[in-house]
């Protein structure tokens, strides 16, 4: 957020949550996705793509959620199919 010049209040407005909720995510008091490099990359790409048009940013919020879900689902599938140390 700091690198992009976007405030927590602006992020909260775009996501439809309170600034306090955004603050809790930032401080890792709520959720763990904010600590995941791949998830953060998806979010950064999304913000960069729509940063000049906030209406489009909020209109495509489902897109970023779906991309994050794909990243996490792929990781889970990769972990499930990875051979164990003794197999």
C-alpha positions as CSV (number, residue, x, y, z in Angstrom):
1,X,0.0,0.0,0.0
2,X,2.7,2.4,0.9
3,X,4.6,1.7,-2.3
4,X,1.5,2.4,-4.3
5,X,0.5,5.5,-2.4
6,X,-2.9,4.0,-1.4
7,X,-4.2,4.5,2.1
8,X,-5.8,1.8,4.3
9,X,-9.0,3.9,4.2
10,X,-9.0,3.8,0.3
11,X,-8.4,0.1,0.3
12,X,-11.2,-0.4,2.8
13,X,-13.6,1.6,0.7
14,X,-12.7,-0.4,-2.4
15,X,-13.0,-3.8,-0.6
16,X,-16.2,-2.8,1.3
17,X,-14.6,-3.4,4.7
18,X,-13.7,-1.1,7.5
19,X,-10.3,0.6,7.8
20,X,-9.8,-1.4,11.0
21,X,-10.2,-4.6,9.1
22,X,-7.6,-3.6,6.6
23,X,-5.3,-2.6,9.5
24,X,-5.7,-6.1,11.1
25,X,-4.9,-7.8,7.8
26,X,-1.8,-5.6,7.4
27,X,-0.6,-6.5,10.9
28,X,-1.4,-10.2,10.4
29,X,-4.0,-10.2,13.2
30,X,-6.6,-11.3,10.7
31,X,-6.0,-13.9,8.0
32,X,-2.7,-15.3,6.7
33,X,-2.9,-14.5,3.0
34,X,-1.1,-11.2,3.6
35,X,2.0,-13.2,4.4
36,X,2.0,-15.2,1.2
37,X,4.4,-13.9,-1.5
38,X,2.3,-15.4,-4.4
39,X,-0.9,-13.9,-3.1
40,X,0.7,-10.5,-2.6
41,X,2.0,-10.7,-6.2
42,X,-1.6,-11.3,-7.5
43,X,-2.9,-8.4,-5.4
44,X,0.0,-6.1,-6.5
45,X,-0.6,-6.9,-10.2
46,X,-4.4,-6.2,-9.7
47,X,-3.8,-2.9,-8.0
48,X,-1.3,-1.8,-10.6
49,X,-3.6,-2.7,-13.4
50,X,-6.6,-0.7,-12.0
51,X,-5.0,1.9,-9.8
52,X,-6.0,4.8,-12.0
53,X,-9.6,3.7,-12.2
54,X,-11.0,2.8,-8.8
55,X,-14.4,2.0,-10.2
56,X,-12.8,-0.7,-12.3
57,X,-10.8,-1.8,-9.3
58,X,-13.9,-2.6,-7.3
59,X,-15.7,-4.0,-10.4
60,X,-13.0,-6.6,-10.8
61,X,-12.6,-7.6,-7.1
62,X,-14.0,-11.0,-7.8
63,X,-11.3,-11.5,-10.5
64,X,-8.5,-11.1,-7.9
65,X,-10.2,-13.4,-5.4
66,X,-10.6,-16.0,-8.1
67,X,-6.9,-15.7,-9.1
68,X,-5.9,-16.0,-5.5
69,X,-8.0,-19.1,-5.1
70,X,-6.4,-20.6,-8.2
71,X,-2.9,-20.0,-6.7
72,X,-3.9,-21.6,-3.4
73,X,-5.7,-24.5,-5.0
74,X,-2.7,-25.2,-7.3
75,X,-0.4,-25.1,-4.3
76,X,-2.6,-27.5,-2.4
77,X,-2.7,-29.9,-5.4
78,X,1.1,-29.7,-5.8
79,X,1.6,-30.5,-2.1
80,X,-0.8,-33.4,-2.2
81,X,0.9,-35.0,-5.3
82,X,4.5,-34.4,-4.0
83,X,6.2,-37.6,-3.0
84,X,7.0,-38.1,0.7
85,X,10.5,-38.6,2.0
86,X,10.0,-42.3,2.3
87,X,7.9,-43.1,-0.7
